[in-house]
Each structure stands twice: as structure tokens, then as C-alpha cells.
Amino acid sequence: MGALYWAAFGRKLQVGFPDAARGEAFVTDNLRADRMFVARVDGEVAGVCGFHAGGAGAAALTWPGLRDRFGWTGAIRATVALAPLSRAERDGVLVLDGICVDARHRGRGLGTALLAAAHEHAAGCGDREVQLSVVDTNPRAEALYRRLGYRVVDEGSMGSLGSLYGFRRYKTMRKRVAR
């Protein structure tokens, strides 16, 4: 799961770590299986969809974990660098924390299945909506979300930090949970 998650989101996350290899290792070590839906093809992880619950997202990038691995200076750097990427939980809304499908398996409905699992989970928890974010460099994902009925509820810009994270603009999208 970690390699796939890092392949999809490492460009955004690597700015918080001393180098990509240590960033990938930290994120991989701190992925929370209890906050992820996983799609497998022939036993291999082909897609993942993380979500926020209990005050944390799919990757537990906590202060103690960062400090223990990278020391005070490294933890401060990671906390400051990753703060613009954070998405807070919201009452009645399941906030997704990264959805990705391995390039070899795209176009087979895995993203749709992962989002369906998220909606099923949200309904079971009593949430009214599912929320996700999509960046301007991923129009294919945005097209999928729109086809599935997600609507834009907010837009934002990374401003001058865009070049650090690999995208300039993002959209927050939501879809009502069917009851």
C-alpha cells in the first residue's frame, strides 16, 4: 500500500521530508489500515482510498512519530511543510484522504469501487456527505468524480507554494450519501 500511496502523493508530501526515500518509508510505516479501503487485483494492491476518522487521516503523520524519526528540527519542518495539505474532519462528512489506482489498473472501475466503499462506510456511520479534494494536475480524477455526482463546494490556490507541491489549484468536492 505504501509504495502506491507514495507514488500517487509523494510529489506533494516529499517537501516535508529530508529526502524522498525517507519520506516514503515514513509514510509507508504510518499508513493506517483502519482508515483505508483497498482494491486488489489477483491479490496485489491495485488501489487505495484513505479517509479521516478519530482525528487522523490515512497516514498518521503525528508530531510524536515525526519527532521520533526525524528529531525536533525535522518534525518542525515536516509539520510546517505539510500543514497546507491537511484536511480537517467535519461533522456529518466523511473526508477522504487520498484515492489512487495503480496506473496498470486504471480504467477498470477500481476508483469507482473504492468510492462506492467510501459511500457505504459513510452511510453506516451516519454521515450525510463524502468529501474529497482534487488538484488541477489530475483532470482525469476530477472527470470521474463529476461523473459520479460529486459537485465543487470550494476552490483554492497554493499560491507561490504551488511549485513545491506540484500543483497550483485544488477543488473540494462533495456528494450526498444515499440512504
Buried (B, 14 or more C-beta within 10 A) or exposed (E): BBEBBBEBBBBBBBBBBBEEEBBBBBBBEBBBEEBBBBBEBEEEBBBBBBBBBEEBBBBBBBEEBBBEBBEEEBBBBBBEBBEBBEBEBBEEBBBBBBBBBBEEBBEBEBBBBBBBBBBEBBBEEEBBBBBBBBBBBBEEBBEBBEEBEBEEEEEEEBEEBBEBBBBBBBBBBBBBBEE
